[in-house]
Amino acid sequence: MKSQNKIERDLRILKVYALAMTLLCAILFGSIFKMIQRNKFEQIDVERINIVEKDGSLRMVLANKLRQHQGVVDGVTYEERRGKRPPGLMFFNERGDELGGLVFDGNTEEGQGGSLTFDKFRGDQTIQFIHQEDSGGNYFAGVKMNDQNMPINDLLNKQKEISKLPTKEAQDLAWKKLRDDGQLMTERLKIGRDYDKSSVIKLKDAKGKVRLELKVDANGDSKLAFLDESGRVIYSLPKDARK
């Protein structure tokens, strides 16, 4: 009889133990399931978000002005830009180099605007979708495309060298030589709504000088002009269209 009572007691203990373990497993697996579920937020306040690969490589940064990424090319981070770049979204390639971004800013004293840019490999922007507005409300909205020939770190080294030249005249001559040699970033194409309310297409040479301009002004008058390297109109349609 005592043996039977002991067996019944042990069975009750096993049942309680099994029930407790079942509840514990249910709670544990429920917690794990909640942990692996995607979090959903109705609203979140944050100063910076880093998008990274599984290995931690940085691919995008969305940040305010204070926490915006300084920029990096060839492993060189531009610490002097910290806290000075506009808020927005920055893109980075597999090497970790910045390759463009979507930025915006507004200062009522100096103007405001926004742009989406893409950079040349190891260089600066080659294409830019832009709204650029001055303090008077006049604006350009459109697309710009640039020549970008010198790697940006080489350009920064040149800038340091030129800044050490003894006179401003010598510095200006050094910059002019780089520009004439096609080493500096040069605007080659401009399409959009210009500051004078005209719609315009400007094609420029390697030195950034307008050589062909197609324009419809605010009054609806159309003009096509071919220019020489000095900016003089050499042929136009209609014939009397002159700058």
C-alpha positions in Angstrom: 0.0 0.0 0.0 2.8 2.4 0.9 4.5 1.5 -2.3 1.4 2.3 -4.3 1.0 5.7 -2.6 4.6 6.5 -3.3 4.1 5.7 -7.0 1.0 7.9 -7.1 2.9 10.7 -5.4 5.8 10.4 -7.8 3.4 10.5 -10.8 1.7 13.7 -9.4 5.2 15.3 -9.1 6.1 14.3 -12.6 2.8 15.7 -13.9 3.5 19.0 -12.2 7.1 19.0 -13.4 5.9 18.3 -17.0 3.3 21.0 -16.8 5.9 23.5 -15.4 8.4 22.6 -18.1 5.7 23.0 -20.8 4.8 26.4 -19.6 8.4 27.4 -19.3 9.1 26.3 -22.9 6.1 28.1 -24.1 7.2 31.3 -22.5 10.8 30.9 -23.8 9.8 30.1 -27.4 7.3 32.9 -27.3 9.9 35.4 -26.2 12.3 34.1 -28.9 9.6 34.5 -31.5 9.0 38.1 -30.4 12.7 38.8 -30.6 13.0 37.6 -34.2 9.9 39.5 -35.3 10.5 42.7 -37.2 9.9 45.7 -35.0 7.3 48.2 -36.2 7.2 51.8 -35.0 4.6 54.4 -35.5 7.2 57.1 -34.9 10.9 57.2 -34.1 13.1 60.1 -33.3 16.8 59.6 -34.2 19.8 61.7 -35.1 21.6 59.2 -37.3 20.9 55.8 -38.9 23.7 53.7 -40.4 22.9 51.0 -43.0 25.5 48.3 -42.9 26.3 44.9 -44.5 26.4 41.8 -42.3 30.2 42.3 -41.9 29.6 45.8 -40.6 30.6 47.6 -43.8 28.9 51.0 -44.0 26.7 51.5 -47.1 24.4 54.4 -46.2 24.1 57.1 -43.6 20.9 59.1 -42.9 21.7 61.9 -40.4 21.1 65.4 -39.2 23.8 68.1 -39.7 25.6 67.6 -36.5 26.0 63.8 -36.9 26.4 63.7 -40.7 29.2 61.6 -42.0 32.3 63.7 -42.8 33.0 61.8 -46.0 35.8 59.3 -46.8 37.8 58.4 -50.0 40.7 55.9 -50.1 40.5 55.5 -46.4 41.0 59.2 -45.7 38.2 60.7 -43.6 37.7 64.5 -43.8 37.5 65.4 -40.1 37.5 69.1 -41.0 33.9 68.6 -42.3 32.5 67.2 -39.1 29.3 69.0 -38.2 29.5 71.2 -41.3 27.8 69.1 -43.9 24.1 69.4 -44.7 21.6 66.8 -43.4 20.5 64.0 -45.6 21.5 60.6 -47.0 25.0 59.6 -48.0 26.0 56.6 -50.1 29.2 54.4 -49.8 30.6 51.8 -52.1 32.2 48.4 -51.4 35.6 50.1 -50.7 34.0 52.4 -48.1 34.3 55.5 -50.3 31.6 58.0 -50.4 29.9 58.1 -53.8 27.2 60.7 -53.6 24.1 61.5 -51.6 20.8 63.3 -51.2 21.2 66.5 -49.2 19.2 69.6 -48.4 19.6 72.8 -46.5 17.9 76.1 -45.9 19.4 79.4 -44.8 17.1 82.4 -45.4 20.1 84.7 -45.5 22.2 82.8 -48.0 19.5 80.8 -49.8 18.4 77.2 -49.8 18.2 74.1 -51.9 18.7 70.4 -52.2 20.5 68.0 -54.5 20.9 64.3 -55.4 24.5 63.7 -56.6 26.6 60.7 -57.7 30.4 60.8 -57.7 33.1 59.5 -59.9 35.1 56.7 -58.4 37.7 58.2 -56.0 36.4 61.6 -57.1 33.7 64.2 -56.7 30.2 64.6 -58.2 29.7 64.0 -61.9 26.0 64.3 -62.0 23.7 66.5 -59.9 19.9 66.8 -59.7 19.5 70.2 -58.0 17.2 72.9 -56.7 19.4 76.0 -55.9 17.7 79.1 -54.6 19.1 82.5 -53.6 17.9 84.7 -50.7 15.6 86.6 -53.1 13.7 83.5 -54.1 15.2 83.2 -57.6 16.2 79.6 -58.4 17.7 77.1 -60.7 16.1 73.7 -60.9 17.5 71.0 -63.1 20.5 68.8 -63.9 24.2 69.5 -64.1 26.9 67.2 -65.3 30.6 67.7 -64.6 34.1 66.6 -65.8 35.9 65.1 -62.8 39.5 64.2 -63.8 41.7 64.4 -60.7 41.2 62.0 -57.7 39.8 64.1 -54.9 42.6 63.3 -52.5 45.2 64.4 -55.1 43.2 67.7 -55.5 43.2 68.2 -51.7 47.0 67.7 -51.7 47.3 70.3 -54.5 45.2 72.7 -52.5 47.5 72.4 -49.5 50.6 72.9 -51.8 49.0 76.0 -53.5 48.0 77.5 -50.1 51.7 77.6 -49.2 52.7 79.8 -52.2 53.9 83.2 -51.0 51.4 85.5 -52.8 47.7 85.4 -53.9 48.8 86.1 -57.5 51.0 82.9 -57.4 48.1 80.9 -56.0 45.7 82.2 -58.6 48.1 81.3 -61.4 48.5 77.8 -60.0 44.8 77.3 -59.9 44.5 78.7 -63.4 47.0 76.2 -64.7 45.1 73.3 -63.1 41.9 74.6 -64.6 43.4 75.1 -68.1 44.9 71.6 -67.9 41.4 70.2 -67.3 42.3 69.0 -63.8 39.6 70.8 -61.8 35.9 69.8 -61.7 34.3 71.6 -64.7 30.6 71.9 -65.5 29.9 70.5 -69.0 26.1 70.4 -69.2 23.3 72.4 -67.6 19.6 71.7 -68.2 16.8 73.2 -66.4 14.8 76.2 -65.3 17.3 79.1 -64.8 17.4 82.1 -62.4 15.9 84.4 -65.1 12.8 82.1 -65.4 14.0 80.7 -68.8 14.2 77.1 -69.7 17.7 76.4 -70.9 20.2 73.8 -72.2 23.9 74.9 -72.0 26.7 72.7 -73.5 30.2 73.7 -72.3 33.7 72.9 -73.4 36.4 71.2 -71.3 37.2 74.6 -69.7 33.6 75.2 -68.7 32.8 77.8 -71.3 29.4 77.8 -72.9 29.7 76.8 -76.6 26.0 76.0 -77.4 22.9 77.4 -75.8 19.3 76.6 -76.4 16.9 78.9 -74.5 13.2 79.8 -74.2 12.9 82.9 -72.1 10.1 83.9 -69.7 8.3 85.7 -72.6 8.3 82.6 -74.7 11.0 83.7 -77.2 13.2 80.8 -78.4 16.9 81.2 -79.1 19.7 79.0 -80.3 23.3 80.4 -80.1 26.7 79.0 -80.9 29.6 80.7 -79.1 33.4 80.8 -79.5 35.8 80.3 -76.6 35.6 84.0 -75.7 31.8 83.9 -75.2 31.1 85.7 -78.5 28.0 84.5 -80.4 29.2 83.3 -83.9 25.9 82.0 -85.1 22.3 82.2 -83.8 18.7 81.4 -84.7 16.9 83.6 -85.1 19.7 85.6 -86.7 19.2 88.7 -84.5 19.5 86.6 -81.3 22.5 88.0 -79.4 23.5 88.0 -75.8 
